Amino acid sequence: MKVSFDHRPGRPAHVAIIMDGNGRWAEQHGLPRLAGHERGAEAVRRTVTAACEQGLRALTLYAFSEQNWGRPDIEVAHLLRLLSAFLDQERRELCQRGVRVRAIGDRSRLPASVCAALARTESATIANSGLELCLAISYGGREDLLQATRALCEAAVRGQLRPADIDEQRLGAALGSRGLPPVDLVIRTSGEQRLSNFLLWESAYAELYFTACLWPDFDGEALRLAMAAFRQRDRRFGLVRVAG
């Protein structure tokens, strides 16, 4: 069936970024791997500022994956310290820009210091109405779908809903990303071309943009180029464009 459809995208509402390439950036500059993560934190600051200036509604950053727990302990500890420091150092600036911060992922595995920094920042920004900054920490798309499925099954066992009542809306509402708009654009830096277990449900119809730029070099201009590429895509969502 042909359906009249015209959806040349403008500005994406929700951009999600797989921040990749810190280690390679450090290697290229003759620096320790941990230095690459420190420069990556600076790229987060630039990108959040650019997202505000470019009018995004939501920005999700893949800060620490469920699989990242398998990295060396010293690297994991350093990444989590950087995250905690970022939240505490940038809280005032985030509030001034009207950014609302939230986190998705398994907090039970996070150190108390990181959980406390997250709680402070979420509380301080909860009334803000600008950019919604979502940090995916100790997060995996498959793991999130699994916990949502378990929650719905438990509700069914308790008699709170029937299995037939479980639809896309109910499943989406059980995910950590509930309340966020669907992802329009996924950006991955460093030249790798895979989703790596990131927002699998939410990115079902997202446009994918891969750039060779290493994450520590990412900035507002890099974000602008990604959004310009997005505007050239023909988003049909499974429908058929009818000429004329």
Secondary structure, DSSP 8 states (H G I E B T S, - for coil): ----------S-SEEEEE---HHHHHHHTT--HHHHHHHHHHHHHHHHHHHHHTT-SEEEEEEEEGGGGGS-HHHHHHHHHHHHHHHHHHHHHHHHTT-EEEEES-GGGS-HHHHHHHHHHHHHHTT--S-EEEEEEEE-HHHHHHHHHHHHHHHHHTTSS-GGG--HHHHHHTSTTTTS----EEEE-TT----TTSSTTTTTT-EEEE-S--GGG--HHHHHHHHHHHHT----TT------
